[in-house]
């Protein structure tokens, strides 16, 4: 199935339908390496070149296992170094569509408990259902996706340190990163947060303008390599984590404005787990903030609910089934 999950799009497979040595097959299906992915079903961008591999879980606390794979657009590489919270939103409907989670005809909401294989963390996707099938149409809008769809609630628990081993891998809320104050944090996604002004930009630039700033990109990559070592991730030169986040005061009534490097392209929105991690950093920094936070990004905002004391966080999302069929490799 090809599904939109949150602000990403990807191919969803049952694990049993893929061979053990699946990378070459997935590269072929998605059309990588090629900047347009013209010979595959990928969309020529990291946000549309994603794969979910789903199976029934043997974990008593989960219904399904979900492995996220990033199929690189311009390299013959498939990476499993990180989870993806956007694609996760589609795992709930996919699991129901494929009969992995039974749903009765009188249910209105199905709770699909998901073990994220990349990190071992657990999430619950609350899926609206009717007649035992997912409901996709609705009136919930999320920034970065045209129109509206049915409301999904993606709830996370115990995601702190899921990749870097600790919520604050260095033990500090603020570190000196090459002479710049930075927060190195992982609440589901390793993120390095820096004030945009400390890097000579406003933080309100378009993604295209930031990507065109060679000086900024080279400096950020140097800082990212240093941060990777500080976070215990080793040499991250070939890794997609940590993400680099530039933060600025909000301009549209939110809590903070963000620009996220993922890590070399600039996200036109913000990833779900990155938003959760940014929100956690904000709550740790300012205890006067309430749990409901609005994270502004280039094309709108993402709403998150963060409770550091309970170890829970949630984001409102949507998903849509786009295509069901056979991919020819």
PyMOL commands that set and color helices and strands:
alter all, ss='L'
color gray80, all
select helices_A, chain A and resi 15-17+23-30+46-48+85-97+196-199+207-212+214-230+272-285
alter helices_A, ss='H'
color red, helices_A
select strands_A, chain A and resi 2-5+8-14+50-56+64-71+78-79+109-116+122-130+133-134+152-157+175-177+180-186+190-195+243-248+256-261+292-297+300-307+312-317+319-323
alter strands_A, ss='S'
color yellow, strands_A
deselect
rebuild
show_as cartoon
